[in-house]
Amino acid sequence: MLTIDTPCPAQPLSRIAVPDVLTCGYLLSIGLLATIYAADIAQWWWYPLTHTTLVLALGMFLLKMPVQPTGWVRLVRWWYPAVLIPPIFSELQHLVHPVNPVDIDAQLVAIDLALFGVHPTVWLAQRSVPWLTEYLQLAYVSFYLLPFILCVPLYRRGQFLAFRTALCALLLSYYVSYLLDFLTPAQGPRFYLAEAHTQPVIGLWLTTPLQTLLDSLEGIQRDAFPSGHTAIALVVLALTTRYQRHWRWPMLVLTGSLVLSTVYLRYHYVIDVIAGGLLAVGCLGVTYGLYRAQSSVVGDSAALHTQRNVQE
């Protein structure tokens, strides 16, 4: 069965694609933001300097790259965001609070109380069991693998349009959630409701080491709202259903477990999860809109290419 992702020689990958524009736009935006709030940010000059340098280096690499790169050049060309995302996320702990020192946890708690009449994380703590905690902690950590689970098979099979669509949706979700952290900084229930959580989160063997590792890697972030974990997980689920349908049911179970874990493990309020879901829908809608015309062109070209092969 022919899909729009069937490789077609008439449609080479472009030098500069939407994911590149998103990445450069985000880097320049953060550099500009650091410059505007220079008086409140320690070593503020580091951000515009490094971000501008990265944008220039990326631009030179893309412009000097062959029209149809192969080997390690193609690998670097499409996978460089995987290297950039971790440091981009880590720097937020030094930027968000200086730019906006007013947390909105009180408002988020009030919304959850209005919706449920209780603190959901406190209610779940009273019903937690070690084996479930262990399972949900593992599900939570799977977040860091989900983009690779989606994108690696598409790349290896040469489904480049699907790969680029997935990359665009993922990067858009990451960058928009990071920018929203500046508008809506929140610590999350682990910290804001610490006194209400009279029972610690206890798993079996891996829960505590994994939480300690994540805390050491991520630092103190104010990224609770919206839930980036939820947004990315739902984007991966939607695109898995679209491009790798045989994996849709396992991915549905994993996504559901991950979303539940964000509240059960006290990383997020329920309203964070709802906002993360809306973010995923919005980013998917924008991505599908951006690639709809290109999908039609590639589909028509691939169909024509196949028809010619059949006639020959």
C-alpha positions as MATLAB code, in Angstrom:
seq = 'MLTIDTPCPAQPLSRIAVPDVLTCGYLLSIGLLATIYAADIAQWWWYPLTHTTLVLALGMFLLKMPVQPTGWVRLVRWWYPAVLIPPIFSELQHLVHPVNPVDIDAQLVAIDLALFGVHPTVWLAQRSVPWLTEYLQLAYVSFYLLPFILCVPLYRRGQFLAFRTALCALLLSYYVSYLLDFLTPAQGPRFYLAEAHTQPVIGLWLTTPLQTLLDSLEGIQRDAFPSGHTAIALVVLALTTRYQRHWRWPMLVLTGSLVLSTVYLRYHYVIDVIAGGLLAVGCLGVTYGLYRAQSSVVGDSAALHTQRNVQE';
ca = [
       0.000    0.000    0.000;
       1.479    3.350   -1.059;
       1.724    6.084    1.576;
       2.794    9.695    1.347;
       6.069    8.694    3.004;
       7.207    6.409    0.175;
      10.702    7.634   -0.783;
      10.652    9.365   -4.141;
      13.766   10.587   -5.962;
      11.866   13.617   -7.290;
      11.386   14.997   -3.770;
      14.783   15.600   -2.112;
      14.864   16.858    1.476;
      15.229   20.613    1.657;
      18.248   22.260    3.231;
      16.184   24.282    5.697;
      13.009   22.777    7.128;
      10.355   23.830    9.644;
      12.149   22.167   12.613;
      15.224   24.294   11.851;
      13.156   27.491   11.821;
      11.498   26.520   15.117;
      14.837   25.800   16.773;
      16.489   29.003   15.579;
      13.424   31.033   16.497;
      13.383   29.627   20.015;
      17.118   30.164   20.555;
      16.943   33.770   19.391;
      13.820   34.415   21.492;
      15.511   33.222   24.679;
      18.632   35.229   23.859;
      16.480   38.343   23.387;
      14.577   37.650   26.604;
      17.829   37.327   28.557;
      19.004   40.637   27.099;
      15.792   42.420   28.072;
      15.987   41.106   31.643;
      19.771   41.422   31.886;
      19.582   43.214   35.233;
      17.844   40.226   36.848;
      19.803   37.345   35.263;
      23.244   36.287   36.420;
      25.718   36.271   33.526;
      22.926   37.243   31.175;
      25.333   37.762   28.264;
      25.985   34.013   28.071;
      22.539   33.295   26.601;
      22.464   35.707   23.643;
      26.111   34.895   22.918;
      25.766   31.107   22.875;
      22.334   31.090   21.257;
      23.354   33.429   18.447;
      26.508   31.387   17.887;
      24.451   28.196   17.656;
      22.045   29.765   15.152;
      24.911   30.996   12.972;
      26.705   27.639   13.136;
      23.502   25.775   12.267;
      22.774   28.148    9.391;
      26.246   27.694    7.913;
      25.996   23.917    8.255;
      22.626   23.781    6.524;
      23.587   26.110    3.690;
      26.837   24.245    2.954;
      25.147   20.859    3.198;
      24.459   18.908   -0.012;
      20.892   18.998   -1.319;
      20.615   15.267   -0.600;
      22.946   14.581    2.350;
      23.973   11.042    3.181;
      25.763    9.198    5.973;
      26.777   11.123    9.071;
      25.908   14.475    7.455;
      22.276   13.431    7.100;
      22.340   11.976   10.616;
      23.610   15.227   12.138;
      21.293   17.282    9.970;
      18.129   15.665   11.331;
      19.149   14.582   14.818;
      20.914   17.672   16.167;
      17.765   18.710   18.158;
      18.243   15.606   20.338;
      21.544   17.123   21.491;
      20.157   20.643   21.969;
      16.968   19.907   23.920;
      18.622   18.799   27.229;
      20.768   21.945   27.693;
      17.917   24.145   26.440;
      15.699   22.692   29.155;
      18.392   22.871   31.852;
      19.013   26.575   31.342;
      15.390   27.377   32.190;
      16.106   26.980   35.898;
      18.375   30.031   35.643;
      15.983   32.105   33.544;
      12.322   31.542   34.391;
      12.228   32.903   37.948;
      14.407   35.951   37.280;
      12.094   36.880   34.397;
       8.864   36.098   36.260;
       9.255   35.600   40.030;
       5.524   35.148   40.717;
       4.529   31.464   40.878;
       0.935   30.521   40.101;
       0.734   27.362   42.232;
      -1.995   28.854   44.424;
      -4.228   29.404   41.408;
      -3.567   25.913   40.051;
      -4.362   24.350   43.442;
      -7.598   26.342   43.569;
      -8.630   25.038   40.158;
      -7.956   21.429   41.154;
      -9.937   21.909   44.354;
     -12.833   23.422   42.406;
     -12.809   20.465   40.011;
     -12.459   17.634   42.530;
     -13.120   18.991   45.999;
      -9.794   17.542   47.208;
      -6.118   17.797   46.380;
      -5.752   14.979   43.798;
      -2.130   14.259   44.741;
      -3.041   13.987   48.442;
      -6.027   11.778   47.655;
      -3.878    9.469   45.520;
      -1.188    9.299   48.220;
      -3.713    7.733   50.584;
      -4.282    4.936   48.059;
      -0.739    4.368   46.849;
       0.906    0.954   46.906;
       4.631    0.256   46.323;
       4.240   -1.901   43.210;
       2.038    0.696   41.496;
       4.426    3.466   42.493;
       7.314    1.512   40.991;
       5.448    0.903   37.737;
       4.345    4.532   37.389;
       7.848    5.821   38.130;
       9.160    3.691   35.268;
       6.332    4.978   33.063;
       7.262    8.543   33.984;
      10.906    7.983   33.022;
       9.837    6.498   29.676;
       9.062   10.087   28.659;
      12.724   10.567   27.779;
      12.599    7.658   25.328;
       9.264    8.349   23.642;
      10.556   10.716   20.929;
      13.174    8.133   19.917;
      10.634    5.286   19.959;
       8.592    7.298   17.464;
      11.279    8.864   15.277;
      14.015    6.215   14.982;
      11.876    3.644   13.076;
      10.583    6.349   10.714;
      14.118    7.510    9.973;
      15.495    4.003    9.490;
      12.682    3.048    7.107;
      13.213    6.174    5.021;
       9.801    7.653    5.865;
      11.254   11.138    5.821;
       8.048   13.122    5.504;
       6.586   11.278    8.497;
       9.865   11.781   10.350;
       9.886   15.495    9.650;
       6.240   15.814   10.665;
       6.963   14.056   13.951;
      10.057   16.170   14.552;
       8.115   19.354   13.920;
       5.284   18.411   16.303;
       7.710   17.365   19.033;
       9.901   20.454   18.799;
       6.881   22.735   18.678;
       5.559   21.066   21.849;
       8.903   21.400   23.619;
       9.500   25.020   22.693;
       5.974   26.271   23.342;
       5.878   24.560   26.758;
       9.242   26.119   27.641;
       8.074   29.591   26.631;
       4.849   29.170   28.613;
       6.951   28.480   31.717;
       7.926   32.151   31.647;
       4.269   33.188   31.659;
       3.003   30.595   34.153;
       5.847   29.502   36.480;
       4.782   26.838   38.977;
       6.730   24.499   41.245;
       4.212   21.674   41.247;
       2.548   19.806   44.119;
       5.740   18.037   45.229;
       6.998   21.340   46.583;
       3.975   23.596   47.005;
       1.885   20.960   48.804;
       4.792   19.350   50.644;
       3.184   19.848   54.061;
      -0.074   18.266   52.898;
       1.771   15.159   51.699;
       2.205   13.380   54.997;
       3.108   10.093   53.288;
       6.256    9.773   51.145;
       6.155    8.202   47.696;
       7.489    4.699   48.307;
       8.189    2.194   45.569;
      10.131   -1.062   45.509;
      13.702   -0.798   44.202;
      14.014    1.876   41.530;
      11.624    4.657   42.554;
      13.921    6.510   44.955;
      17.104    6.223   42.823;
      15.222    7.383   39.729;
      13.684   10.356   41.513;
      17.069   11.335   42.913;
      18.647   11.069   39.471;
      15.935   13.185   37.843;
      16.196   15.830   40.555;
      19.954   16.060   40.091;
      19.688   16.290   36.288;
      16.772   18.705   36.043;
      17.484   20.952   39.020;
      14.754   23.169   40.453;
      12.385   23.974   37.602;
       9.161   25.918   37.507;
       7.716   23.957   34.632;
       4.585   22.379   36.106;
       2.097   24.264   33.899;
       1.440   23.047   31.292;
       2.601   19.452   31.636;
       5.264   18.936   28.980;
       5.282   15.225   29.795;
       1.608   15.009   28.897;
       1.986   17.076   25.726;
       4.911   15.051   24.376;
       3.318   11.714   25.309;
       0.073   12.598   23.530;
       1.916   13.861   20.454;
       3.852   10.590   20.285;
       0.635    8.601   20.739;
      -1.149   10.497   17.959;
       1.730   10.124   15.514;
       2.288    6.474   16.418;
      -1.382    5.859   15.639;
      -0.912    7.622   12.317;
       2.410    6.171   11.171;
       2.982    2.967   13.179;
      -0.491    1.608   13.804;
       0.724   -1.798   14.976;
       2.181   -0.079   18.051;
      -0.880    2.028   18.880;
      -2.273   -0.161   21.676;
       1.000   -0.609   23.618;
       1.625    3.129   23.184;
      -1.879    3.890   24.450;
      -1.206    1.905   27.633;
       2.186    3.558   28.115;
       0.795    7.035   27.492;
      -2.076    6.513   29.913;
       0.343    5.271   32.567;
       2.681    8.204   32.009;
      -0.104   10.780   32.255;
      -1.387    9.186   35.478;
       2.150    9.107   36.880;
       2.541   12.880   36.569;
      -0.185   13.408   39.179;
       0.340   10.225   41.209;
       4.035   11.041   41.709;
       3.178   14.684   42.545;
       4.988   16.283   39.639;
       1.848   17.971   38.272;
      -1.601   19.203   39.170;
      -4.506   17.802   37.178;
      -5.012   21.169   35.498;
      -1.406   20.919   34.266;
      -2.304   17.645   32.547;
      -5.408   19.174   30.962;
      -3.343   22.110   29.692;
      -0.713   19.691   28.388;
      -3.401   17.868   26.434;
      -4.611   21.120   24.890;
      -1.020   22.016   24.036;
      -0.592   18.681   22.245;
      -3.774   19.214   20.231;
      -2.683   22.712   19.251;
       0.829   21.673   18.223;
      -0.471   18.718   16.218;
      -2.988   20.953   14.479;
      -0.315   23.486   13.529;
       2.030   20.730   12.348;
      -0.592   19.012   10.200;
      -1.461   22.366    8.685;
       2.170   23.112    7.859;
       2.746   19.735    6.218;
      -0.641   19.171    4.576;
       0.265   20.828    1.275;
       3.663   19.156    1.187;
       2.084   15.786    1.926;
      -0.246   16.235   -1.047;
       2.619   17.122   -3.384;
       4.777   14.220   -2.251;
       1.818   11.851   -2.420;
       1.004   12.852   -5.997;
       4.658   12.585   -7.018;
       5.124    9.202   -5.359;
       1.916    7.880   -6.944;
       3.088    9.030  -10.374;
       6.477    7.432   -9.796;
       4.823    4.133   -8.847;
       2.447    4.268  -11.834;
       5.388    4.700  -14.203;
       7.154    1.707  -12.659;
       4.039   -0.418  -13.131;
       3.701    0.633  -16.771;
       7.330   -0.197  -17.430;
];
